[in-house]
Amino acid sequence: MMTTLGAELVELGDGTARIDAPILPGSLQQHGYGHAALTFAIGDSAAGYAALTMMGEDAEVLTAEMKINLLRPCAGERLIARGRVIKPGRRIVVVQASVHTVSDGTEIEIALLQGTMVPV
């Protein structure tokens, strides 16, 4: 899905991850804004990759639950999702992500996500 959206993992750190994605014409909703599904997808993925940085090399995670607050319409040239681990654990990992639009070099926060990842 990330390939379809044109998303790219651009940064990984201890408990952090960043994903950038263009707002493509096929990702727009009926009012011309980026669809909430695009915002959710890259936020969820950034949070998941952040969780993976806290685990062993062969680990994988699945999202058990994720909540999103859409703060503003998704208007701009591209999106930046920054995921981070709030609380690591062996059975669950609590994560958070913020998603920003970028337009003319200016970032505006448009969404906050919080959820739980489960190691598999």
N, CA, C and O atoms as a printed pandas DataFrame, in Angstrom:
     atom_number atom_name residue_name chain_id  residue_number  x_coord  y_coord  z_coord
0              1         N          MET        A               1    0.819   -1.195    0.000
1              2        CA          MET        A               1    0.000    0.000    0.000
2              3         C          MET        A               1    0.866    1.263    0.000
3              4         O          MET        A               1    0.535    2.253   -0.652
4              5         N          MET        A               2    1.975    1.215    0.737
5              6        CA          MET        A               2    2.835    2.395    0.791
6              7         C          MET        A               2    3.382    2.735   -0.594
7              8         O          MET        A               2    3.536    3.911   -0.925
8              9         N          THR        A               3    3.676    1.722   -1.404
9             10        CA          THR        A               3    4.150    1.955   -2.764
10            11         C          THR        A               3    3.058    2.631   -3.593
11            12         O          THR        A               3    3.332    3.573   -4.338
12            13         N          THR        A               4    1.836    2.154   -3.464
13            14        CA          THR        A               4    0.701    2.742   -4.186
14            15         C          THR        A               4    0.521    4.209   -3.825
15            16         O          THR        A               4    0.201    5.029   -4.685
16            17         N          LEU        A               5    0.727    4.539   -2.552
17            18        CA          LEU        A               5    0.559    5.918   -2.077
18            19         C          LEU        A               5    1.774    6.793   -2.368
19            20         O          LEU        A               5    1.720    8.007   -2.175
20            21         N          GLY        A               6    2.866    6.194   -2.828
21            22        CA          GLY        A               6    4.086    6.954   -3.072
22            23         C          GLY        A               6    4.818    7.301   -1.793
23            24         O          GLY        A               6    5.659    8.201   -1.783
24            25         N          ALA        A               7    4.509    6.598   -0.709
25            26        CA          ALA        A               7    5.108    6.883    0.604
26            27         C          ALA        A               7    6.512    6.313    0.688
27            28         O          ALA        A               7    6.833    5.309    0.052
28            29         N          GLU        A               8    7.342    6.975    1.485
29            30        CA          GLU        A               8    8.739    6.570    1.628
30            31         C          GLU        A               8    9.162    6.693    3.086
31            32         O          GLU        A               8    8.944    7.724    3.723
32            33         N          LEU        A               9    9.770    5.631    3.606
33            34        CA          LEU        A               9   10.354    5.660    4.940
34            35         C          LEU        A               9   11.663    6.437    4.834
35            36         O          LEU        A               9   12.604    5.982    4.184
36            37         N          VAL        A              10   11.728    7.613    5.472
37            38        CA          VAL        A              10   12.895    8.474    5.282
38            39         C          VAL        A              10   13.787    8.585    6.514
39            40         O          VAL        A              10   14.904    9.095    6.424
40            41         N          GLU        A              11   13.305    8.111    7.670
41            42        CA          GLU        A              11   14.111    8.266    8.878
42            43         C          GLU        A              11   13.698    7.236    9.914
43            44         O          GLU        A              11   12.509    6.999   10.126
44            45         N          LEU        A              12   14.687    6.623   10.562
45            46        CA          LEU        A              12   14.468    5.701   11.677
46            47         C          LEU        A              12   15.408    6.064   12.802
47            48         O          LEU        A              12   16.571    6.394   12.570
48            49         N          GLY        A              13   14.901    6.003   14.033
49            50        CA          GLY        A              13   15.729    6.221   15.214
50            51         C          GLY        A              13   15.268    5.269   16.296
51            52         O          GLY        A              13   14.399    4.432   16.054
52            53         N          ASP        A              14   15.831    5.381   17.480
53            54        CA          ASP        A              14   15.389    4.553   18.596
54            55         C          ASP        A              14   14.003    4.996   19.024
55            56         O          ASP        A              14   13.842    6.034   19.666
56            57         N          GLY        A              15   12.999    4.200   18.665
57            58        CA          GLY        A              15   11.623    4.505   19.031
58            59         C          GLY        A              15   10.971    5.572   18.173
59            60         O          GLY        A              15    9.930    6.112   18.548
60            61         N          THR        A              16   11.563    5.887   17.023
61            62        CA          THR        A              16   10.988    6.908   16.140
62            63         C          THR        A              16   11.069    6.464   14.675
63            64         O          THR        A              16   11.906    5.645   14.296
64            65         N          ALA        A              17   10.179    7.028   13.875
65            66        CA          ALA        A              17   10.199    6.781   12.435
66            67         C          ALA        A              17    9.505    7.940   11.731
67            68         O          ALA        A              17    8.622    8.590   12.291
68            69         N          ARG        A              18    9.919    8.184   10.503
69            70        CA          ARG        A              18    9.289    9.234    9.692
70            71         C          ARG        A              18    8.984    8.670    8.310
71            72         O          ARG        A              18    9.818    8.015    7.684
72            73         N          ILE        A              19    7.768    8.942    7.856
73            74        CA          ILE        A              19    7.337    8.561    6.515
74            75         C          ILE        A              19    6.828    9.810    5.811
75            76         O          ILE        A              19    6.041   10.567    6.380
76            77         N          ASP        A              20    7.274   10.032    4.572
77            78        CA          ASP        A              20    6.793   11.137    3.739
78            79         C          ASP        A              20    5.975   10.561    2.590
79            80         O          ASP        A              20    6.271    9.477    2.087
80            81         N          ALA        A              21    4.951   11.289    2.183
81            82        CA          ALA        A              21    4.131   10.849    1.045
82            83         C          ALA        A              21    3.585   12.062    0.312
83            84         O          ALA        A              21    3.186   13.044    0.938
84            85         N          PRO        A              22    3.567   11.997   -1.017
85            86        CA          PRO        A              22    2.924   13.078   -1.781
86            87         C          PRO        A              22    1.404   12.960   -1.636
87            88         O          PRO        A              22    0.881   11.884   -1.349
88            89         N          ILE        A              23    0.720   14.056   -1.835
89            90        CA          ILE        A              23   -0.744   14.012   -1.889
90            91         C          ILE        A              23   -1.098   13.914   -3.372
91            92         O          ILE        A              23   -1.218   14.921   -4.070
92            93         N          LEU        A              24   -1.261   12.687   -3.828
93            94        CA          LEU        A              24   -1.497   12.408   -5.251
94            95         C          LEU        A              24   -2.964   12.628   -5.624
95            96         O          LEU        A              24   -3.832   12.544   -4.755
96            97         N          PRO        A              25   -3.257   12.905   -6.888
97            98        CA          PRO        A              25   -4.649   13.089   -7.325
98            99         C          PRO        A              25   -5.559   11.912   -6.957
99           100         O          PRO        A              25   -6.731   12.118   -6.642
100          101         N          GLY        A              26   -5.040   10.692   -6.993
101          102        CA          GLY        A              26   -5.837    9.520   -6.648
102          103         C          GLY        A              26   -6.095    9.362   -5.162
103          104         O          GLY        A              26   -6.858    8.486   -4.756
104          105         N          SER        A              27   -5.459   10.212   -4.331
105          106        CA          SER        A              27   -5.642   10.156   -2.878
106          107         C          SER        A              27   -6.560   11.265   -2.363
107          108         O          SER        A              27   -6.683   11.456   -1.154
108          109         N          LEU        A              28   -7.202   11.994   -3.275
109          110        CA          LEU        A              28   -8.069   13.105   -2.866
110          111         C          LEU        A              28   -9.494   12.633   -2.637
111          112         O          LEU        A              28   -9.962   11.687   -3.272
112          113         N          GLN        A              29  -10.184   13.315   -1.710
113          114        CA          GLN        A              29  -11.603   13.036   -1.510
114          115         C          GLN        A              29  -12.419   14.042   -2.317
115          116         O          GLN        A              29  -11.851   14.853   -3.049
116          117         N          GLN        A              30  -13.747   13.996   -2.190
117          118        CA          GLN        A              30  -14.649   14.755   -3.064
118          119         C          GLN        A              30  -14.504   16.279   -2.960
119          120         O          GLN        A              30  -14.932   16.992   -3.867
120          121         N          HIS        A              31  -13.912   16.790   -1.879
121          122        CA          HIS        A              31  -13.747   18.240   -1.734
122          123         C          HIS        A              31  -12.355   18.719   -2.153
123          124         O          HIS        A              31  -12.030   19.899   -2.030
124          125         N          GLY        A              32  -11.544   17.788   -2.648
125          126        CA          GLY        A              32  -10.215   18.159   -3.119
126          127         C          GLY        A              32   -9.118   18.076   -2.071
127          128         O          GLY        A              32   -7.967   18.401   -2.361
128          129         N          TYR        A              33   -9.452   17.647   -0.856
129          130        CA          TYR        A              33   -8.449   17.464    0.194
130          131         C          TYR        A              33   -7.910   16.041    0.141
131          132         O          TYR        A              33   -8.553   15.144   -0.404
132          133         N          GLY        A              34   -6.723   15.842    0.714
133          134        CA          GLY        A              34   -6.204   14.488    0.851
134          135         C          GLY        A              34   -7.160   13.679    1.711
135          136         O          GLY        A              34   -7.660   14.170    2.723
136          137         N          HIS        A              35   -7.411   12.450    1.312
137          138        CA          HIS        A              35   -8.363   11.588    2.018
138          139         C          HIS        A              35   -7.826   11.210    3.396
139          140         O          HIS        A              35   -6.621   11.041    3.576
140          141         N          ALA        A              36   -8.728   11.080    4.360
141          142        CA          ALA        A              36   -8.344   10.676    5.717
142          143         C          ALA        A              36   -7.662    9.310    5.719
143          144         O          ALA        A              36   -6.830    9.040    6.585
144          145         N          ALA        A              37   -8.000    8.451    4.772
145          146        CA          ALA        A              37   -7.369    7.133    4.697
146          147         C          ALA        A              37   -5.873    7.252    4.413
147          148         O          ALA        A              37   -5.087    6.453    4.922
148          149         N          LEU        A              38   -5.471    8.231    3.613
149          150        CA          LEU        A              38   -4.057    8.487    3.352
150          151         C          LEU        A              38   -3.373    8.913    4.647
151          152         O          LEU        A              38   -2.316    8.390    4.999
152          153         N          THR        A              39   -3.977    9.860    5.349
153          154        CA          THR        A              39   -3.431   10.351    6.611
154          155         C          THR        A              39   -3.282    9.210    7.608
155          156         O          THR        A              39   -2.245    9.073    8.258
156          157         N          PHE        A              40   -4.329    8.391    7.723
157          158        CA          PHE        A              40   -4.299    7.269    8.664
158          159         C          PHE        A              40   -3.234    6.252    8.271
159          160         O          PHE        A              40   -2.485    5.774    9.124
160          161         N          ALA        A              41   -3.163    5.922    6.992
161          162        CA          ALA        A              41   -2.235    4.877    6.540
162          163         C          ALA        A              41   -0.789    5.229    6.845
163          164         O          ALA        A              41   -0.045    4.389    7.350
164          165         N          ILE        A              42   -0.379    6.457    6.546
165          166        CA          ILE        A              42    1.034    6.767    6.790
166          167         C          ILE        A              42    1.311    6.998    8.275
167          168         O          ILE        A              42    2.416    6.722    8.742
168          169         N          GLY        A              43    0.320    7.504    9.030
169          170        CA          GLY        A              43    0.493    7.640   10.473
170          171         C          GLY        A              43    0.625    6.290   11.153
171          172         O          GLY        A              43    1.490    6.098   12.007
172          173         N          ASP        A              44   -0.239    5.354   10.771
173          174        CA          ASP        A              44   -0.195    3.997   11.321
174          175         C          ASP        A              44    1.135    3.327   10.983
175          176         O          ASP        A              44    1.741    2.682   11.838
176          177         N          SER        A              45    1.584    3.475    9.755
177          178        CA          SER        A              45    2.846    2.854    9.347
178          179         C          SER        A              45    4.038    3.475   10.072
179          180         O          SER        A              45    4.950    2.754   10.478
180          181         N          ALA        A              46    4.048    4.781   10.240
181          182        CA          ALA        A              46    5.146    5.439   10.967
182          183         C          ALA        A              46    5.192    4.952   12.415
183          184         O          ALA        A              46    6.272    4.703   12.952
184          185         N          ALA        A              47    4.037    4.818   13.040
185          186        CA          ALA        A              47    3.976    4.319   14.416
186          187         C          ALA        A              47    4.467    2.874   14.478
187          188         O          ALA        A              47    5.188    2.502   15.404
188          189         N          GLY        A              48    4.081    2.065   13.502
189          190        CA          GLY        A              48    4.516    0.668   13.464
190          191         C          GLY        A              48    6.016    0.531   13.293
191          192         O          GLY        A              48    6.648   -0.281   13.970
192          193         N          TYR        A              49    6.591    1.317   12.396
193          194        CA          TYR        A              49    8.045    1.264   12.217
194          195         C          TYR        A              49    8.766    1.759   13.465
195          196         O          TYR        A              49    9.823    1.234   13.814
196          197         N          ALA        A              50    8.211    2.759   14.138
197          198        CA          ALA        A              50    8.810    3.216   15.398
198          199         C          ALA        A              50    8.833    2.075   16.409
199          200         O          ALA        A              50    9.829    1.879   17.105
200          201         N          ALA        A              51    7.730    1.317   16.491
201          202        CA          ALA        A              51    7.670    0.169   17.407
202          203         C          ALA        A              51    8.723   -0.866   17.040
203          204         O          ALA        A              51    9.369   -1.428   17.924
204          205         N          LEU        A              52    8.904   -1.125   15.751
205          206        CA          LEU        A              52    9.886   -2.120   15.312
206          207         C          LEU        A              52   11.309   -1.765   15.724
207          208         O          LEU        A              52   12.127   -2.658   15.943
208          209         N          THR        A              53   11.616   -0.474   15.833
209          210        CA          THR        A              53   12.974   -0.080   16.219
210          211         C          THR        A              53   13.307   -0.482   17.647
211          212         O          THR        A              53   14.475   -0.474   18.035
212          213         N          MET        A              54   12.291   -0.834   18.435
213          214        CA          MET        A              54   12.500   -1.207   19.833
214          215         C          MET        A              54   12.552   -2.726   20.013
215          216         O          MET        A              54   12.597   -3.212   21.143
216          217         N          MET        A              55   12.546   -3.476   18.911
217          218        CA          MET        A              55   12.462   -4.936   18.977
218          219         C          MET        A              55   13.650   -5.588   18.286
219          220         O          MET        A              55   14.493   -4.923   17.684
220          221         N          GLY        A              56   13.686   -6.906   18.394
221          222        CA          GLY        A              56   14.743   -7.682   17.759
222          223         C          GLY        A              56   14.648   -7.631   16.246
223          224         O          GLY        A              56   13.634   -7.223   15.680
224          225         N          GLU        A              57   15.727   -8.054   15.605
225          226        CA          GLU        A              57   15.851   -7.966   14.149
226          227         C          GLU        A              57   14.780   -8.748   13.391
227          228         O          GLU        A              57   14.359   -8.326   12.314
228          229         N          ASP        A              58   14.336   -9.875   13.935
229          230        CA          ASP        A              58   13.350  -10.717   13.260
230          231         C          ASP        A              58   11.911  -10.393   13.662
231          232         O          ASP        A              58   10.991  -11.097   13.246
232          233         N          ALA        A              59   11.698   -9.366   14.442
233          234        CA          ALA        A              59   10.361   -9.040   14.968
234          235         C          ALA        A              59    9.478   -8.419   13.889
235          236         O          ALA        A              59    9.963   -7.842   12.917
236          237         N          GLU        A              60    8.201   -8.552   14.086
237          238        CA          GLU        A              60    7.177   -7.901   13.275
238          239         C          GLU        A              60    6.106   -7.385   14.232
239          240         O          GLU        A              60    6.014   -7.853   15.367
240          241         N          VAL        A              61    5.308   -6.440   13.792
241          242        CA          VAL        A              61    4.202   -5.945   14.621
242          243         C          VAL        A              61    2.927   -5.870   13.795
243          244         O          VAL        A              61    2.953   -5.746   12.571
244          245         N          LEU        A              62    1.831   -5.949   14.500
245          246        CA          LEU        A              62    0.509   -5.707   13.923
246          247         C          LEU        A              62   -0.173   -4.642   14.766
247          248         O          LEU        A              62    0.036   -4.575   15.977
248          249         N          THR        A              63   -0.981   -3.817   14.134
249          250        CA          THR        A              63   -1.753   -2.822   14.872
250          251         C          THR        A              63   -2.928   -3.520   15.527
251          252         O          THR        A              63   -3.728   -4.168   14.852
252          253         N          ALA        A              64   -3.037   -3.387   16.857
253          254        CA          ALA        A              64   -4.177   -3.950   17.586
254          255         C          ALA        A              64   -5.317   -2.945   17.630
255          256         O          ALA        A              64   -6.487   -3.314   17.526
256          257         N          GLU        A              65   -4.972   -1.681   17.785
257          258        CA          GLU        A              65   -5.977   -0.607   17.740
258          259         C          GLU        A              65   -5.264    0.703   17.466
259          260         O          GLU        A              65   -4.098    0.882   17.816
260          261         N          MET        A              66   -5.999    1.630   16.825
261          262        CA          MET        A              66   -5.430    2.938   16.508
262          263         C          MET        A              66   -6.551    3.955   16.443
263          264         O          MET        A              66   -7.560    3.744   15.770
264          265         N          LYS        A              67   -6.364    5.056   17.145
265          266        CA          LYS        A              67   -7.330    6.146   17.153
266          267         C          LYS        A              67   -6.717    7.325   16.420
267          268         O          LYS        A              67   -5.514    7.569   16.521
268          269         N          ILE        A              68   -7.540    8.055   15.684
269          270        CA          ILE        A              68   -7.046    9.237   14.971
270          271         C          ILE        A              68   -7.927   10.430   15.299
271          272         O          ILE        A              68   -9.153   10.324   15.334
272          273         N          ASN        A              69   -7.289   11.562   15.538
273          274        CA          ASN        A              69   -7.970   12.849   15.626
274          275         C          ASN        A              69   -7.551   13.646   14.406
275          276         O          ASN        A              69   -6.378   13.985   14.251
276          277         N          LEU        A              70   -8.512   13.947   13.536
277          278        CA          LEU        A              70   -8.249   14.770   12.357
278          279         C          LEU        A              70   -8.436   16.226   12.779
279          280         O          LEU        A              70   -9.545   16.642   13.115
280          281         N          LEU        A              71   -7.355   16.992   12.761
281          282        CA          LEU        A              71   -7.354   18.353   13.292
282          283         C          LEU        A              71   -7.699   19.413   12.251
283          284         O          LEU        A              71   -8.315   20.430   12.569
284          285         N          ARG        A              72   -7.298   19.166   11.006
285          286        CA          ARG        A              72   -7.507   20.114    9.909
286          287         C          ARG        A              72   -7.645   19.333    8.608
287          288         O          ARG        A              72   -7.269   18.163    8.540
288          289         N          PRO        A              73   -8.185   19.978    7.577
289          290        CA          PRO        A              73   -8.214   19.316    6.264
290          291         C          PRO        A              73   -6.796   19.060    5.753
291          292         O          PRO        A              73   -5.867   19.806    6.065
292          293         N          CYS        A              74   -6.650   18.029    4.989
293          294        CA          CYS        A              74   -5.360   17.617    4.427
294          295         C          CYS        A              74   -5.137   18.370    3.116
295          296         O          CYS        A              74   -5.459   17.873    2.037
296          297         N          ALA        A              75   -4.581   19.576    3.229
297          298        CA          ALA        A              75   -4.338   20.414    2.053
298          299         C          ALA        A              75   -2.853   20.756    2.008
299          300         O          ALA        A              75   -2.298   21.267    2.981
300          301         N          GLY        A              76   -2.223   20.477    0.894
301          302        CA          GLY        A              76   -0.801   20.777    0.757
302          303         C          GLY        A              76   -0.209   19.963   -0.368
303          304         O          GLY        A              76   -0.926   19.374   -1.178
304          305         N          GLU        A              77    1.119   19.938   -0.407
305          306        CA          GLU        A              77    1.838   19.223   -1.458
306          307         C          GLU        A              77    2.177   17.792   -1.054
307          308         O          GLU        A              77    2.148   16.874   -1.874
308          309         N          ARG        A              78    2.499   17.622    0.226
309          310        CA          ARG        A              78    2.882   16.297    0.706
310          311         C          ARG        A              78    2.601   16.196    2.204
311          312         O          ARG        A              78    2.281   17.179    2.873
312          313         N          LEU        A              79    2.734   14.961    2.702
313          314        CA          LEU        A              79    2.515   14.691    4.119
314          315         C          LEU        A              79    3.789   14.162    4.751
315          316         O          LEU        A              79    4.596   13.494    4.105
316          317         N          ILE        A              80    3.949   14.476    6.028
317          318        CA          ILE        A              80    5.025   13.915    6.845
318          319         C          ILE        A              80    4.366   13.284    8.059
319          320         O          ILE        A              80    3.619   13.946    8.779
320          321         N          ALA        A              81    4.643   12.005    8.287
321          322        CA          ALA        A              81    4.157   11.311    9.481
322          323         C          ALA        A              81    5.349   10.965   10.356
323          324         O          ALA        A              81    6.310   10.349    9.895
324          325         N          ARG        A              82    5.282   11.360   11.613
325          326        CA          ARG        A              82    6.348   11.053   12.571
326          327         C          ARG        A              82    5.769   10.158   13.661
327          328         O          ARG        A              82    4.898   10.571   14.426
328          329         N          GLY        A              83    6.270    8.925   13.718
329          330        CA          GLY        A              83    5.819    7.983   14.728
330          331         C          GLY        A              83    6.809    7.912   15.872
331          332         O          GLY        A              83    8.006    8.134   15.692
332          333         N          ARG        A              84    6.287    7.598   17.063
333          334        CA          ARG        A              84    7.177    7.423   18.212
334          335         C          ARG        A              84    6.565    6.434   19.195
335          336         O          ARG        A              84    5.346    6.285   19.282
336          337         N          VAL        A              85    7.429    5.776   19.919
337          338        CA          VAL        A              85    7.003    4.829   20.939
338          339         C          VAL        A              85    6.788    5.593   22.242
339          340         O          VAL        A              85    7.656    6.340   22.691
340          341         N          ILE        A              86    5.624    5.393   22.832
341          342        CA          ILE        A              86    5.315    5.998   24.133
342          343         C          ILE        A              86    5.750    5.061   25.251
343          344         O          ILE        A              86    6.372    5.484   26.225
344          345         N          LYS        A              87    5.410    3.766   25.094
345          346        CA          LYS        A              87    5.794    2.767   26.090
346          347         C          LYS        A              87    6.065    1.440   25.403
347          348         O          LYS        A              87    5.146    0.807   24.885
348          349         N          PRO        A              88    7.331    1.014   25.395
349          350        CA          PRO        A              88    7.652   -0.289   24.806
350          351         C          PRO        A              88    7.261   -1.405   25.770
351          352         O          PRO        A              88    7.160   -1.197   26.979
352          353         N          GLY        A              89    7.048   -2.578   25.218
353          354        CA          GLY        A              89    6.744   -3.739   26.051
354          355         C          GLY        A              89    6.919   -5.018   25.254
355          356         O          GLY        A              89    7.048   -4.989   24.031
356          357         N          ARG        A              90    6.923   -6.154   25.970
357          358        CA          ARG        A              90    7.078   -7.445   25.302
358          359         C          ARG        A              90    5.786   -7.882   24.630
359          360         O          ARG        A              90    5.830   -8.536   23.589
360          361         N          ARG        A              91    4.627   -7.535   25.204
361          362        CA          ARG        A              91    3.343   -7.986   24.663
362          363         C          ARG        A              91    2.579   -6.896   23.917
363          364         O          ARG        A              91    1.867   -7.183   22.954
364          365         N          ILE        A              92    2.725   -5.657   24.355
365          366        CA          ILE        A              92    2.112   -4.531   23.651
366          367         C          ILE        A              92    3.072   -3.355   23.645
367          368         O          ILE        A              92    3.901   -3.203   24.542
368          369         N          VAL        A              93    2.945   -2.529   22.619
369          370        CA          VAL        A              93    3.755   -1.319   22.504
370          371         C          VAL        A              93    2.782   -0.169   22.235
371          372         O          VAL        A              93    2.051   -0.187   21.245
372          373         N          VAL        A              94    2.778    0.818   23.112
373          374        CA          VAL        A              94    1.915    1.982   22.928
374          375         C          VAL        A              94    2.672    2.989   22.062
375          376         O          VAL        A              94    3.819    3.337   22.342
376          377         N          VAL        A              95    2.000    3.447   21.003
377          378        CA          VAL        A              95    2.638    4.319   20.018
378          379         C          VAL        A              95    1.791    5.561   19.761
379          380         O          VAL        A              95    0.610    5.627   20.102
380          381         N          GLN        A              96    2.438    6.530   19.153
381          382        CA          GLN        A              96    1.772    7.773   18.776
382          383         C          GLN        A              96    2.352    8.230   17.448
383          384         O          GLN        A              96    3.500    7.919   17.127
384          385         N          ALA        A              97    1.567    8.962   16.681
385          386        CA          ALA        A              97    2.072    9.560   15.444
386          387         C          ALA        A              97    1.413   10.910   15.241
387          388         O          ALA        A              97    0.254   11.114   15.602
388          389         N          SER        A              98    2.159   11.818   14.665
389          390        CA          SER        A              98    1.594   13.101   14.236
390          391         C          SER        A              98    1.795   13.184   12.731
391          392         O          SER        A              98    2.815   12.746   12.199
392          393         N          VAL        A              99    0.798   13.757   12.054
393          394        CA          VAL        A              99    0.873   13.894   10.603
394          395         C          VAL        A              99    0.751   15.381   10.267
395          396         O          VAL        A              99   -0.129   16.081   10.768
396          397         N          HIS        A             100    1.657   15.837    9.409
397          398        CA          HIS        A             100    1.698   17.239    8.992
398          399         C          HIS        A             100    1.582   17.336    7.478
399          400         O          HIS        A             100    2.073   16.467    6.758
400          401         N          THR        A             101    0.935   18.392    6.993
401          402        CA          THR        A             101    1.010   18.709    5.574
402          403         C          THR        A             101    2.171   19.674    5.383
403          404         O          THR        A             101    2.558   20.396    6.302
404          405         N          VAL        A             102    2.714   19.674    4.183
405          406        CA          VAL        A             102    3.768   20.617    3.826
406          407         C          VAL        A             102    3.301   21.367    2.593
407          408         O          VAL        A             102    2.930   20.763    1.586
408          409         N          SER        A             103    3.323   22.680    2.680
409          410        CA          SER        A             103    2.961   23.534    1.559
410          411         C          SER        A             103    3.901   24.728    1.557
411          412         O          SER        A             103    3.989   25.454    2.547
412          413         N          ASP        A             104    4.598   24.933    0.459
413          414        CA          ASP        A             104    5.583   26.022    0.345
414          415         C          ASP        A             104    6.594   25.992    1.486
415          416         O          ASP        A             104    7.006   27.041    1.981
416          417         N          GLY        A             105    6.999   24.778    1.907
417          418        CA          GLY        A             105    7.996   24.625    2.954
418          419         C          GLY        A             105    7.481   24.769    4.367
419          420         O          GLY        A             105    8.254   24.621    5.313
420          421         N          THR        A             106    6.193   25.054    4.545
421          422        CA          THR        A             106    5.611   25.224    5.874
422          423         C          THR        A             106    4.847   23.975    6.283
423          424         O          THR        A             106    4.007   23.477    5.534
424          425         N          GLU        A             107    5.149   23.465    7.493
425          426        CA          GLU        A             107    4.445   22.297    8.028
426          427         C          GLU        A             107    3.266   22.733    8.884
427          428         O          GLU        A             107    3.369   23.671    9.674
428          429         N          ILE        A             108    2.137   22.034    8.716
429          430        CA          ILE        A             108    0.950   22.263    9.540
430          431         C          ILE        A             108    0.459   20.905   10.029
431          432         O          ILE        A             108    0.210   20.005    9.226
432          433         N          GLU        A             109    0.320   20.757   11.341
433          434        CA          GLU        A             109   -0.163   19.500   11.900
434          435         C          GLU        A             109   -1.639   19.316   11.567
435          436         O          GLU        A             109   -2.459   20.205   11.799
436          437         N          ILE        A             110   -1.964   18.142   11.018
437          438        CA          ILE        A             110   -3.354   17.883   10.625
438          439         C          ILE        A             110   -3.985   16.696   11.352
439          440         O          ILE        A             110   -5.207   16.547   11.340
440          441         N          ALA        A             111   -3.168   15.850   11.986
441          442        CA          ALA        A             111   -3.739   14.676   12.654
442          443         C          ALA        A             111   -2.816   14.155   13.744
443          444         O          ALA        A             111   -1.593   14.280   13.671
444          445         N          LEU        A             112   -3.445   13.562   14.763
445          446        CA          LEU        A             112   -2.751   12.846   15.818
446          447         C          LEU        A             112   -3.320   11.448   15.903
447          448         O          LEU        A             112   -4.536   11.264   15.860
448          449         N          LEU        A             113   -2.448   10.461   16.024
449          450        CA          LEU        A             113   -2.866    9.070   16.174
450          451         C          LEU        A             113   -2.248    8.511   17.447
451          452         O          LEU        A             113   -1.133    8.873   17.822
452          453         N          GLN        A             114   -2.983    7.630   18.101
453          454        CA          GLN        A             114   -2.441    6.891   19.238
454          455         C          GLN        A             114   -2.991    5.485   19.186
455          456         O          GLN        A             114   -4.170    5.270   18.903
456          457         N          GLY        A             115   -2.115    4.525   19.466
457          458        CA          GLY        A             115   -2.572    3.154   19.367
458          459         C          GLY        A             115   -1.663    2.163   20.051
459          460         O          GLY        A             115   -0.741    2.512   20.789
460          461         N          THR        A             116   -1.967    0.906   19.770
461          462        CA          THR        A             116   -1.255   -0.218   20.372
462          463         C          THR        A             116   -0.782   -1.159   19.280
463          464         O          THR        A             116   -1.564   -1.565   18.420
464          465         N          MET        A             117    0.487   -1.503   19.314
465          466        CA          MET        A             117    1.065   -2.478   18.414
466          467         C          MET        A             117    1.331   -3.756   19.209
467          468         O          MET        A             117    1.683   -3.719   20.388
468          469         N          VAL        A             118    1.151   -4.885   18.528
469          470        CA          VAL        A             118    1.364   -6.187   19.139
470          471         C          VAL        A             118    2.492   -6.893   18.404
471          472         O          VAL        A             118    2.397   -7.094   17.193
472          473         N          PRO        A             119    3.554   -7.273   19.098
473          474        CA          PRO        A             119    4.626   -8.033   18.447
474          475         C          PRO        A             119    4.090   -9.400   17.999
475          476         O          PRO        A             119    3.327  -10.045   18.718
476          477         N          VAL        A             120    4.502   -9.830   16.796
477          478        CA          VAL        A             120    4.106  -11.158   16.297
478          479         C          VAL        A             120    5.321  -11.936   15.851
479          480         O          VAL        A             120    5.194  -13.074   15.400
